[in-house]
């Protein structure tokens, strides 16, 4: 069975290895409260990190501006 909290754990693990999309997904999950606690501050921190470090940083910068 699918679980958002299990997905969160997997995304977090992948993000620690530098997977950009996983970091973005963690930000979105914190922004919406899916699988974890809802926190705009934590979401903002994940998205800001993705924008500065990500391989698709131009696209991520746009997403970051939407929640900033």
PDB file of N, CA, C, O and CB in Angstrom:
ATOM      1  N   UNK A   1       0.842  -1.183   0.000  1.00  0.00           N
ATOM      2  CA  UNK A   1       0.000   0.000   0.000  1.00  0.00           C
ATOM      3  C   UNK A   1       0.885   1.244   0.000  1.00  0.00           C
ATOM      4  O   UNK A   1       1.919   1.288   0.667  1.00  0.00           O
ATOM      5  CB  UNK A   1      -0.957  -0.001   1.220  1.00  0.00           C
ATOM      6  N   UNK A   2       0.464   2.244  -0.754  1.00  0.00           N
ATOM      7  CA  UNK A   2       1.211   3.498  -0.870  1.00  0.00           C
ATOM      8  C   UNK A   2       1.056   4.321   0.402  1.00  0.00           C
ATOM      9  O   UNK A   2      -0.030   4.401   0.977  1.00  0.00           O
ATOM     10  CB  UNK A   2       0.735   4.308  -2.095  1.00  0.00           C
ATOM     11  N   UNK A   3       2.142   4.924   0.828  1.00  0.00           N
ATOM     12  CA  UNK A   3       2.120   5.760   2.016  1.00  0.00           C
ATOM     13  C   UNK A   3       2.948   7.014   1.754  1.00  0.00           C
ATOM     14  O   UNK A   3       4.103   6.929   1.337  1.00  0.00           O
ATOM     15  CB  UNK A   3       2.656   4.988   3.251  1.00  0.00           C
ATOM     16  N   UNK A   4       2.349   8.179   2.002  1.00  0.00           N
ATOM     17  CA  UNK A   4       3.081   9.431   1.818  1.00  0.00           C
ATOM     18  C   UNK A   4       4.253   9.541   2.791  1.00  0.00           C
ATOM     19  O   UNK A   4       5.289  10.116   2.455  1.00  0.00           O
ATOM     20  CB  UNK A   4       2.140  10.624   1.996  1.00  0.00           C
ATOM     21  N   UNK A   5       4.095   8.998   3.984  1.00  0.00           N
ATOM     22  CA  UNK A   5       5.196   9.075   4.941  1.00  0.00           C
ATOM     23  C   UNK A   5       6.370   8.186   4.503  1.00  0.00           C
ATOM     24  O   UNK A   5       7.527   8.535   4.737  1.00  0.00           O
ATOM     25  CB  UNK A   5       4.711   8.665   6.344  1.00  0.00           C
ATOM     26  N   UNK A   6       6.081   7.049   3.874  1.00  0.00           N
ATOM     27  CA  UNK A   6       7.153   6.207   3.334  1.00  0.00           C
ATOM     28  C   UNK A   6       7.818   6.902   2.152  1.00  0.00           C
ATOM     29  O   UNK A   6       9.038   6.850   2.000  1.00  0.00           O
ATOM     30  CB  UNK A   6       6.604   4.823   2.907  1.00  0.00           C
ATOM     31  N   UNK A   7       7.020   7.546   1.324  1.00  0.00           N
ATOM     32  CA  UNK A   7       7.572   8.301   0.187  1.00  0.00           C
ATOM     33  C   UNK A   7       8.475   9.413   0.699  1.00  0.00           C
ATOM     34  O   UNK A   7       9.548   9.652   0.146  1.00  0.00           O
ATOM     35  CB  UNK A   7       6.436   8.891  -0.694  1.00  0.00           C
ATOM     36  N   UNK A   8       8.040  10.091   1.754  1.00  0.00           N
ATOM     37  CA  UNK A   8       8.847  11.152   2.344  1.00  0.00           C
ATOM     38  C   UNK A   8      10.208  10.610   2.773  1.00  0.00           C
ATOM     39  O   UNK A   8      11.238  11.227   2.500  1.00  0.00           O
ATOM     40  CB  UNK A   8       8.118  11.781   3.544  1.00  0.00           C
ATOM     41  N   UNK A   9      10.212   9.459   3.442  1.00  0.00           N
ATOM     42  CA  UNK A   9      11.470   8.856   3.893  1.00  0.00           C
ATOM     43  C   UNK A   9      12.391   8.532   2.723  1.00  0.00           C
ATOM     44  O   UNK A   9      13.599   8.755   2.801  1.00  0.00           O
ATOM     45  CB  UNK A   9      11.190   7.589   4.695  1.00  0.00           C
ATOM     46  N   UNK A  10      11.830   8.012   1.651  1.00  0.00           N
ATOM     47  CA  UNK A  10      12.638   7.669   0.468  1.00  0.00           C
ATOM     48  C   UNK A  10      13.176   8.924  -0.209  1.00  0.00           C
ATOM     49  O   UNK A  10      14.334   8.959  -0.623  1.00  0.00           O
ATOM     50  CB  UNK A  10      11.806   6.847  -0.537  1.00  0.00           C
ATOM     51  N   UNK A  11      12.341   9.956  -0.323  1.00  0.00           N
ATOM     52  CA  UNK A  11      12.801  11.217  -0.905  1.00  0.00           C
ATOM     53  C   UNK A  11      13.908  11.835  -0.059  1.00  0.00           C
ATOM     54  O   UNK A  11      14.875  12.379  -0.592  1.00  0.00           O
ATOM     55  CB  UNK A  11      11.634  12.201  -1.046  1.00  0.00           C
ATOM     56  N   UNK A  12      13.763  11.752   1.250  1.00  0.00           N
ATOM     57  CA  UNK A  12      14.771  12.315   2.148  1.00  0.00           C
ATOM     58  C   UNK A  12      16.103  11.583   1.982  1.00  0.00           C
ATOM     59  O   UNK A  12      17.165  12.205   1.951  1.00  0.00           O
ATOM     60  CB  UNK A  12      14.295  12.234   3.616  1.00  0.00           C
ATOM     61  N   UNK A  13      16.034  10.267   1.876  1.00  0.00           N
ATOM     62  CA  UNK A  13      17.248   9.482   1.674  1.00  0.00           C
ATOM     63  C   UNK A  13      17.923   9.859   0.356  1.00  0.00           C
ATOM     64  O   UNK A  13      19.137  10.058   0.315  1.00  0.00           O
ATOM     65  CB  UNK A  13      16.926   7.979   1.698  1.00  0.00           C
ATOM     66  N   UNK A  14      17.151   9.957  -0.708  1.00  0.00           N
ATOM     67  CA  UNK A  14      17.707  10.313  -2.018  1.00  0.00           C
ATOM     68  C   UNK A  14      18.269  11.735  -2.011  1.00  0.00           C
ATOM     69  O   UNK A  14      19.298  11.999  -2.632  1.00  0.00           O
ATOM     70  CB  UNK A  14      16.634  10.178  -3.111  1.00  0.00           C
ATOM     71  N   UNK A  15      17.603  12.639  -1.317  1.00  0.00           N
ATOM     72  CA  UNK A  15      18.067  14.026  -1.254  1.00  0.00           C
ATOM     73  C   UNK A  15      19.416  14.142  -0.561  1.00  0.00           C
ATOM     74  O   UNK A  15      20.220  15.010  -0.901  1.00  0.00           O
ATOM     75  CB  UNK A  15      17.045  14.889  -0.534  1.00  0.00           C
ATOM     76  N   UNK A  16      19.665  13.269   0.409  1.00  0.00           N
ATOM     77  CA  UNK A  16      20.962  13.315   1.091  1.00  0.00           C
ATOM     78  C   UNK A  16      22.102  12.930   0.148  1.00  0.00           C
ATOM     79  O   UNK A  16      23.262  13.252   0.403  1.00  0.00           O
ATOM     80  CB  UNK A  16      20.955  12.384   2.308  1.00  0.00           C
ATOM     81  N   UNK A  17      21.764  12.241  -0.940  1.00  0.00           N
ATOM     82  CA  UNK A  17      22.755  11.890  -1.945  1.00  0.00           C
ATOM     83  C   UNK A  17      22.776  12.885  -3.106  1.00  0.00           C
ATOM     84  O   UNK A  17      23.429  12.647  -4.122  1.00  0.00           O
ATOM     85  CB  UNK A  17      22.486  10.495  -2.466  1.00  0.00           C
ATOM     86  N   UNK A  18      22.061  13.997  -2.951  1.00  0.00           N
ATOM     87  CA  UNK A  18      22.110  15.055  -3.952  1.00  0.00           C
ATOM     88  C   UNK A  18      21.072  14.980  -5.048  1.00  0.00           C
ATOM     89  O   UNK A  18      21.182  15.690  -6.047  1.00  0.00           O
ATOM     90  CB  UNK A  18      23.419  15.061  -4.565  1.00  0.00           C
ATOM     91  N   UNK A  19      20.060  14.131  -4.888  1.00  0.00           N
ATOM     92  CA  UNK A  19      19.018  14.020  -5.906  1.00  0.00           C
ATOM     93  C   UNK A  19      18.106  15.242  -5.836  1.00  0.00           C
ATOM     94  O   UNK A  19      17.344  15.405  -4.883  1.00  0.00           O
ATOM     95  CB  UNK A  19      18.200  12.713  -5.721  1.00  0.00           C
ATOM     96  N   UNK A  20      18.193  16.090  -6.845  1.00  0.00           N
ATOM     97  CA  UNK A  20      17.507  17.384  -6.854  1.00  0.00           C
ATOM     98  C   UNK A  20      15.994  17.256  -6.784  1.00  0.00           C
ATOM     99  O   UNK A  20      15.351  17.936  -5.984  1.00  0.00           O
ATOM    100  CB  UNK A  20      17.884  18.153  -8.089  1.00  0.00           C
ATOM    101  N   UNK A  21      15.424  16.401  -7.603  1.00  0.00           N
ATOM    102  CA  UNK A  21      13.969  16.261  -7.626  1.00  0.00           C
ATOM    103  C   UNK A  21      13.428  15.778  -6.285  1.00  0.00           C
ATOM    104  O   UNK A  21      12.324  16.150  -5.890  1.00  0.00           O
ATOM    105  CB  UNK A  21      13.549  15.299  -8.729  1.00  0.00           C
ATOM    106  N   UNK A  22      14.191  14.961  -5.593  1.00  0.00           N
ATOM    107  CA  UNK A  22      13.770  14.507  -4.260  1.00  0.00           C
ATOM    108  C   UNK A  22      13.716  15.677  -3.288  1.00  0.00           C
ATOM    109  O   UNK A  22      12.786  15.776  -2.488  1.00  0.00           O
ATOM    110  CB  UNK A  22      14.726  13.419  -3.728  1.00  0.00           C
ATOM    111  N   UNK A  23      14.702  16.560  -3.350  1.00  0.00           N
ATOM    112  CA  UNK A  23      14.684  17.754  -2.501  1.00  0.00           C
ATOM    113  C   UNK A  23      13.487  18.635  -2.797  1.00  0.00           C
ATOM    114  O   UNK A  23      12.865  19.179  -1.885  1.00  0.00           O
ATOM    115  CB  UNK A  23      15.963  18.551  -2.682  1.00  0.00           C
ATOM    116  N   UNK A  24      13.169  18.773  -4.064  1.00  0.00           N
ATOM    117  CA  UNK A  24      11.995  19.544  -4.476  1.00  0.00           C
ATOM    118  C   UNK A  24      10.721  18.898  -3.920  1.00  0.00           C
ATOM    119  O   UNK A  24       9.850  19.581  -3.383  1.00  0.00           O
ATOM    120  CB  UNK A  24      11.922  19.644  -6.025  1.00  0.00           C
ATOM    121  N   UNK A  25      10.628  17.576  -4.057  1.00  0.00           N
ATOM    122  CA  UNK A  25       9.449  16.865  -3.550  1.00  0.00           C
ATOM    123  C   UNK A  25       9.304  17.027  -2.040  1.00  0.00           C
ATOM    124  O   UNK A  25       8.189  17.155  -1.536  1.00  0.00           O
ATOM    125  CB  UNK A  25       9.530  15.379  -3.907  1.00  0.00           C
ATOM    126  N   UNK A  26      10.419  17.022  -1.317  1.00  0.00           N
ATOM    127  CA  UNK A  26      10.359  17.244   0.132  1.00  0.00           C
ATOM    128  C   UNK A  26       9.797  18.624   0.436  1.00  0.00           C
ATOM    129  O   UNK A  26       8.986  18.785   1.349  1.00  0.00           O
ATOM    130  CB  UNK A  26      11.754  17.088   0.765  1.00  0.00           C
ATOM    131  N   UNK A  27      10.226  19.609  -0.323  1.00  0.00           N
ATOM    132  CA  UNK A  27       9.694  20.958  -0.140  1.00  0.00           C
ATOM    133  C   UNK A  27       8.193  21.012  -0.369  1.00  0.00           C
ATOM    134  O   UNK A  27       7.455  21.607   0.417  1.00  0.00           O
ATOM    135  CB  UNK A  27      10.388  21.925  -1.076  1.00  0.00           C
ATOM    136  N   UNK A  28       7.753  20.391  -1.439  1.00  0.00           N
ATOM    137  CA  UNK A  28       6.317  20.370  -1.752  1.00  0.00           C
ATOM    138  C   UNK A  28       5.543  19.625  -0.666  1.00  0.00           C
ATOM    139  O   UNK A  28       4.452  20.042  -0.279  1.00  0.00           O
ATOM    140  CB  UNK A  28       6.069  19.712  -3.131  1.00  0.00           C
ATOM    141  N   UNK A  29       6.103  18.538  -0.184  1.00  0.00           N
ATOM    142  CA  UNK A  29       5.422  17.767   0.852  1.00  0.00           C
ATOM    143  C   UNK A  29       5.287  18.572   2.145  1.00  0.00           C
ATOM    144  O   UNK A  29       4.259  18.495   2.817  1.00  0.00           O
ATOM    145  CB  UNK A  29       6.176  16.462   1.122  1.00  0.00           C
ATOM    146  N   UNK A  30       6.298  19.328   2.489  1.00  0.00           N
ATOM    147  CA  UNK A  30       6.193  20.181   3.676  1.00  0.00           C
ATOM    148  C   UNK A  30       5.227  21.336   3.431  1.00  0.00           C
ATOM    149  O   UNK A  30       4.518  21.759   4.344  1.00  0.00           O
ATOM    150  CB  UNK A  30       7.576  20.724   4.074  1.00  0.00           C
ATOM    151  N   UNK A  31       5.198  21.838   2.221  1.00  0.00           N
ATOM    152  CA  UNK A  31       4.295  22.943   1.890  1.00  0.00           C
ATOM    153  C   UNK A  31       2.830  22.504   1.986  1.00  0.00           C
ATOM    154  O   UNK A  31       1.974  23.271   2.429  1.00  0.00           O
ATOM    155  CB  UNK A  31       4.597  23.474   0.475  1.00  0.00           C
ATOM    156  N   UNK A  32       2.552  21.270   1.570  1.00  0.00           N
ATOM    157  CA  UNK A  32       1.171  20.772   1.566  1.00  0.00           C
ATOM    158  C   UNK A  32       0.818  19.944   2.798  1.00  0.00           C
ATOM    159  O   UNK A  32      -0.359  19.763   3.110  1.00  0.00           O
ATOM    160  CB  UNK A  32       0.938  19.945   0.333  1.00  0.00           C
ATOM    161  N   UNK A  33       1.837  19.442   3.499  1.00  0.00           N
ATOM    162  CA  UNK A  33       1.591  18.603   4.662  1.00  0.00           C
ATOM    163  C   UNK A  33       1.369  17.135   4.325  1.00  0.00           C
ATOM    164  O   UNK A  33       0.868  16.383   5.161  1.00  0.00           O
ATOM    165  CB  UNK A  33       0.411  19.118   5.403  1.00  0.00           C
ATOM    166  N   UNK A  34       1.727  16.718   3.127  1.00  0.00           N
ATOM    167  CA  UNK A  34       1.563  15.314   2.738  1.00  0.00           C
ATOM    168  C   UNK A  34       2.725  14.477   3.261  1.00  0.00           C
ATOM    169  O   UNK A  34       3.871  14.714   2.881  1.00  0.00           O
ATOM    170  CB  UNK A  34       1.459  15.182   1.202  1.00  0.00           C
ATOM    171  N   UNK A  35       2.456  13.527   4.106  1.00  0.00           N
ATOM    172  CA  UNK A  35       3.467  12.606   4.600  1.00  0.00           C
ATOM    173  C   UNK A  35       4.359  13.163   5.684  1.00  0.00           C
ATOM    174  O   UNK A  35       5.231  12.454   6.187  1.00  0.00           O
ATOM    175  CB  UNK A  35       4.300  12.164   3.489  1.00  0.00           C
ATOM    176  N   UNK A  36       4.167  14.402   6.053  1.00  0.00           N
ATOM    177  CA  UNK A  36       4.990  15.056   7.066  1.00  0.00           C
ATOM    178  C   UNK A  36       4.229  16.257   7.621  1.00  0.00           C
ATOM    179  O   UNK A  36       3.090  16.513   7.230  1.00  0.00           O
ATOM    180  CB  UNK A  36       6.366  15.493   6.475  1.00  0.00           C
ATOM    181  N   UNK A  37       4.853  16.976   8.516  1.00  0.00           N
ATOM    182  CA  UNK A  37       4.178  18.146   9.077  1.00  0.00           C
ATOM    183  C   UNK A  37       4.195  19.300   8.075  1.00  0.00           C
ATOM    184  O   UNK A  37       5.119  19.427   7.271  1.00  0.00           O
ATOM    185  CB  UNK A  37       4.847  18.576  10.403  1.00  0.00           C
ATOM    186  N   UNK A  38       3.177  20.120   8.134  1.00  0.00           N
ATOM    187  CA  UNK A  38       3.057  21.252   7.229  1.00  0.00           C
ATOM    188  C   UNK A  38       3.869  22.420   7.786  1.00  0.00           C
ATOM    189  O   UNK A  38       3.663  22.853   8.920  1.00  0.00           O
ATOM    190  CB  UNK A  38       1.566  21.654   7.031  1.00  0.00           C
ATOM    191  N   UNK A  39       4.789  22.917   6.973  1.00  0.00           N
ATOM    192  CA  UNK A  39       5.623  24.038   7.398  1.00  0.00           C
ATOM    193  C   UNK A  39       6.138  24.779   6.179  1.00  0.00           C
ATOM    194  O   UNK A  39       6.936  24.249   5.406  1.00  0.00           O
ATOM    195  CB  UNK A  39       6.799  23.554   8.276  1.00  0.00           C
ATOM    196  N   UNK A  40       5.675  26.003   6.015  1.00  0.00           N
ATOM    197  CA  UNK A  40       6.162  26.826   4.912  1.00  0.00           C
ATOM    198  C   UNK A  40       7.643  27.148   5.081  1.00  0.00           C
ATOM    199  O   UNK A  40       8.368  27.250   4.091  1.00  0.00           O
ATOM    200  CB  UNK A  40       5.349  28.119   4.812  1.00  0.00           C
ATOM    201  N   UNK A  41       8.098  27.308   6.313  1.00  0.00           N
ATOM    202  CA  UNK A  41       9.512  27.611   6.547  1.00  0.00           C
ATOM    203  C   UNK A  41      10.410  26.453   6.123  1.00  0.00           C
ATOM    204  O   UNK A  41      11.443  26.669   5.489  1.00  0.00           O
ATOM    205  CB  UNK A  41       9.746  27.937   8.022  1.00  0.00           C
ATOM    206  N   UNK A  42      10.027  25.242   6.464  1.00  0.00           N
ATOM    207  CA  UNK A  42      10.822  24.076   6.080  1.00  0.00           C
ATOM    208  C   UNK A  42      10.745  23.882   4.564  1.00  0.00           C
ATOM    209  O   UNK A  42      11.757  23.600   3.921  1.00  0.00           O
ATOM    210  CB  UNK A  42      10.328  22.798   6.823  1.00  0.00           C
ATOM    211  N   UNK A  43       9.555  24.033   3.997  1.00  0.00           N
ATOM    212  CA  UNK A  43       9.401  23.919   2.548  1.00  0.00           C
ATOM    213  C   UNK A  43      10.284  24.940   1.846  1.00  0.00           C
ATOM    214  O   UNK A  43      10.956  24.622   0.864  1.00  0.00           O
ATOM    215  CB  UNK A  43       7.927  24.110   2.137  1.00  0.00           C
ATOM    216  N   UNK A  44      10.280  26.152   2.345  1.00  0.00           N
ATOM    217  CA  UNK A  44      11.082  27.218   1.769  1.00  0.00           C
ATOM    218  C   UNK A  44      12.573  26.870   1.825  1.00  0.00           C
ATOM    219  O   UNK A  44      13.300  27.117   0.862  1.00  0.00           O
ATOM    220  CB  UNK A  44      10.814  28.538   2.502  1.00  0.00           C
ATOM    221  N   UNK A  45      13.024  26.310   2.919  1.00  0.00           N
ATOM    222  CA  UNK A  45      14.429  25.932   3.061  1.00  0.00           C
ATOM    223  C   UNK A  45      14.818  24.858   2.037  1.00  0.00           C
ATOM    224  O   UNK A  45      15.881  24.943   1.422  1.00  0.00           O
ATOM    225  CB  UNK A  45      14.702  25.427   4.488  1.00  0.00           C
ATOM    226  N   UNK A  46      13.956  23.848   1.855  1.00  0.00           N
ATOM    227  CA  UNK A  46      14.242  22.805   0.863  1.00  0.00           C
ATOM    228  C   UNK A  46      14.283  23.397  -0.536  1.00  0.00           C
ATOM    229  O   UNK A  46      15.205  23.117  -1.302  1.00  0.00           O
ATOM    230  CB  UNK A  46      13.190  21.685   0.931  1.00  0.00           C
ATOM    231  N   UNK A  47      13.296  24.211  -0.874  1.00  0.00           N
ATOM    232  CA  UNK A  47      13.244  24.776  -2.216  1.00  0.00           C
ATOM    233  C   UNK A  47      14.405  25.723  -2.477  1.00  0.00           C
ATOM    234  O   UNK A  47      14.944  25.753  -3.583  1.00  0.00           O
ATOM    235  CB  UNK A  47      11.933  25.501  -2.427  1.00  0.00           C
ATOM    236  N   UNK A  48      14.787  26.484  -1.483  1.00  0.00           N
ATOM    237  CA  UNK A  48      15.922  27.398  -1.646  1.00  0.00           C
ATOM    238  C   UNK A  48      17.201  26.608  -1.914  1.00  0.00           C
ATOM    239  O   UNK A  48      18.006  26.987  -2.764  1.00  0.00           O
ATOM    240  CB  UNK A  48      16.094  28.288  -0.389  1.00  0.00           C
ATOM    241  N   UNK A  49      17.380  25.514  -1.188  1.00  0.00           N
ATOM    242  CA  UNK A  49      18.558  24.669  -1.402  1.00  0.00           C
ATOM    243  C   UNK A  49      18.550  24.075  -2.814  1.00  0.00           C
ATOM    244  O   UNK A  49      19.579  24.056  -3.489  1.00  0.00           O
ATOM    245  CB  UNK A  49      18.612  23.540  -0.348  1.00  0.00           C
ATOM    246  N   UNK A  50      17.404  23.597  -3.250  1.00  0.00           N
ATOM    247  CA  UNK A  50      17.283  23.003  -4.587  1.00  0.00           C
ATOM    248  C   UNK A  50      17.594  24.041  -5.657  1.00  0.00           C
ATOM    249  O   UNK A  50      18.259  23.737  -6.648  1.00  0.00           O
ATOM    250  CB  UNK A  50      15.866  22.421  -4.803  1.00  0.00           C
ATOM    251  N   UNK A  51      17.116  25.260  -5.459  1.00  0.00           N
ATOM    252  CA  UNK A  51      17.352  26.321  -6.439  1.00  0.00           C
ATOM    253  C   UNK A  51      18.838  26.602  -6.591  1.00  0.00           C
ATOM    254  O   UNK A  51      19.313  26.828  -7.704  1.00  0.00           O
ATOM    255  CB  UNK A  51      16.616  27.600  -6.033  1.00  0.00           C
ATOM    256  N   UNK A  52      19.562  26.592  -5.511  1.00  0.00           N
ATOM    257  CA  UNK A  52      20.979  26.927  -5.581  1.00  0.00           C
ATOM    258  C   UNK A  52      21.856  25.756  -5.994  1.00  0.00           C
ATOM    259  O   UNK A  52      22.944  25.967  -6.529  1.00  0.00           O
ATOM    260  CB  UNK A  52      21.439  27.445  -4.259  1.00  0.00           C
ATOM    261  N   UNK A  53      21.412  24.535  -5.761  1.00  0.00           N
ATOM    262  CA  UNK A  53      22.268  23.375  -6.002  1.00  0.00           C
ATOM    263  C   UNK A  53      21.796  22.478  -7.143  1.00  0.00           C
ATOM    264  O   UNK A  53      22.544  21.614  -7.600  1.00  0.00           O
ATOM    265  CB  UNK A  53      22.365  22.567  -4.755  1.00  0.00           C
ATOM    266  N   UNK A  54      20.596  22.670  -7.592  1.00  0.00           N
ATOM    267  CA  UNK A  54      19.996  21.701  -8.503  1.00  0.00           C
ATOM    268  C   UNK A  54      20.462  21.784  -9.933  1.00  0.00           C
ATOM    269  O   UNK A  54      20.892  22.827 -10.425  1.00  0.00           O
ATOM    270  CB  UNK A  54      18.553  21.854  -8.481  1.00  0.00           C
ATOM    271  N   UNK A  55      20.358  20.622 -10.592  1.00  0.00           N
ATOM    272  CA  UNK A  55      20.728  20.534 -11.993  1.00  0.00           C
ATOM    273  C   UNK A  55      19.742  21.276 -12.888  1.00  0.00           C
ATOM    274  O   UNK A  55      20.111  21.735 -13.970  1.00  0.00           O
ATOM    275  CB  UNK A  55      20.819  19.085 -12.414  1.00  0.00           C
ATOM    276  N   UNK A  56      18.511  21.396 -12.453  1.00  0.00           N
ATOM    277  CA  UNK A  56      17.480  22.134 -13.191  1.00  0.00           C
ATOM    278  C   UNK A  56      17.145  23.423 -12.453  1.00  0.00           C
ATOM    279  O   UNK A  56      15.974  23.758 -12.276  1.00  0.00           O
ATOM    280  CB  UNK A  56      16.204  21.270 -13.380  1.00  0.00           C
ATOM    281  N   UNK A  57      18.161  24.130 -12.031  1.00  0.00           N
ATOM    282  CA  UNK A  57      17.954  25.261 -11.128  1.00  0.00           C
ATOM    283  C   UNK A  57      17.081  26.361 -11.725  1.00  0.00           C
ATOM    284  O   UNK A  57      16.412  27.068 -10.971  1.00  0.00           O
ATOM    285  CB  UNK A  57      19.281  25.841 -10.736  1.00  0.00           C
ATOM    286  N   UNK A  58      17.058  26.530 -13.019  1.00  0.00           N
ATOM    287  CA  UNK A  58      16.225  27.576 -13.619  1.00  0.00           C
ATOM    288  C   UNK A  58      14.742  27.284 -13.399  1.00  0.00           C
ATOM    289  O   UNK A  58      13.954  28.193 -13.140  1.00  0.00           O
ATOM    290  CB  UNK A  58      16.523  27.704 -15.126  1.00  0.00           C
ATOM    291  N   UNK A  59      14.369  26.011 -13.505  1.00  0.00           N
ATOM    292  CA  UNK A  59      12.977  25.625 -13.279  1.00  0.00           C
ATOM    293  C   UNK A  59      12.634  25.675 -11.792  1.00  0.00           C
ATOM    294  O   UNK A  59      11.535  26.076 -11.408  1.00  0.00           O
ATOM    295  CB  UNK A  59      12.713  24.218 -13.837  1.00  0.00           C
ATOM    296  N   UNK A  60      13.569  25.271 -10.984  1.00  0.00           N
ATOM    297  CA  UNK A  60      13.356  25.276  -9.551  1.00  0.00           C
ATOM    298  C   UNK A  60      13.273  26.701  -9.008  1.00  0.00           C
ATOM    299  O   UNK A  60      12.534  26.963  -8.060  1.00  0.00           O
ATOM    300  CB  UNK A  60      14.468  24.509  -8.852  1.00  0.00           C
ATOM    301  N   UNK A  61      14.025  27.615  -9.604  1.00  0.00           N
ATOM    302  CA  UNK A  61      13.969  29.019  -9.180  1.00  0.00           C
ATOM    303  C   UNK A  61      12.561  29.565  -9.371  1.00  0.00           C
ATOM    304  O   UNK A  61      12.068  30.328  -8.541  1.00  0.00           O
ATOM    305  CB  UNK A  61      14.990  29.875  -9.970  1.00  0.00           C
ATOM    306  N   UNK A  62      11.924  29.178 -10.449  1.00  0.00           N
ATOM    307  CA  UNK A  62      10.547  29.615 -10.689  1.00  0.00           C
ATOM    308  C   UNK A  62       9.610  29.050  -9.621  1.00  0.00           C
ATOM    309  O   UNK A  62       8.757  29.773  -9.107  1.00  0.00           O
ATOM    310  CB  UNK A  62      10.079  29.179 -12.095  1.00  0.00           C
ATOM    311  N   UNK A  63       9.756  27.784  -9.287  1.00  0.00           N
ATOM    312  CA  UNK A  63       8.924  27.157  -8.261  1.00  0.00           C
ATOM    313  C   UNK A  63       9.161  27.830  -6.909  1.00  0.00           C
ATOM    314  O   UNK A  63       8.218  28.064  -6.153  1.00  0.00           O
ATOM    315  CB  UNK A  63       9.221  25.640  -8.169  1.00  0.00           C
ATOM    316  N   UNK A  64      10.409  28.137  -6.611  1.00  0.00           N
ATOM    317  CA  UNK A  64      10.743  28.801  -5.340  1.00  0.00           C
ATOM    318  C   UNK A  64      10.065  30.159  -5.251  1.00  0.00           C
ATOM    319  O   UNK A  64       9.555  30.521  -4.190  1.00  0.00           O
ATOM    320  CB  UNK A  64      12.271  28.963  -5.193  1.00  0.00           C
ATOM    321  N   UNK A  65      10.049  30.904  -6.320  1.00  0.00           N
ATOM    322  CA  UNK A  65       9.426  32.237  -6.311  1.00  0.00           C
ATOM    323  C   UNK A  65       7.917  32.140  -6.070  1.00  0.00           C
ATOM    324  O   UNK A  65       7.315  33.072  -5.538  1.00  0.00           O
ATOM    325  CB  UNK A  65       9.700  32.966  -7.644  1.00  0.00           C
ATOM    326  N   UNK A  66       7.310  31.031  -6.453  1.00  0.00           N
ATOM    327  CA  UNK A  66       5.874  30.862  -6.244  1.00  0.00           C
ATOM    328  C   UNK A  66       5.508  30.722  -4.778  1.00  0.00           C
ATOM    329  O   UNK A  66       4.392  31.070  -4.391  1.00  0.00           O
ATOM    330  CB  UNK A  66       5.383  29.659  -6.999  1.00  0.00           C
ATOM    331  N   UNK A  67       6.420  30.221  -3.949  1.00  0.00           N
ATOM    332  CA  UNK A  67       6.117  30.015  -2.533  1.00  0.00           C
ATOM    333  C   UNK A  67       6.882  30.963  -1.613  1.00  0.00           C
ATOM    334  O   UNK A  67       6.700  30.929  -0.396  1.00  0.00           O
ATOM    335  CB  UNK A  67       6.424  28.593  -2.150  1.00  0.00           C
ATOM    336  N   UNK A  68       7.709  31.781  -2.172  1.00  0.00           N
ATOM    337  CA  UNK A  68       8.512  32.694  -1.376  1.00  0.00           C
ATOM    338  C   UNK A  68       7.668  33.758  -0.703  1.00  0.00           C
ATOM    339  O   UNK A  68       8.200  34.610   0.008  1.00  0.00           O
ATOM    340  CB  UNK A  68       9.561  33.343  -2.236  1.00  0.00           C
TER     341      UNK A  68
END
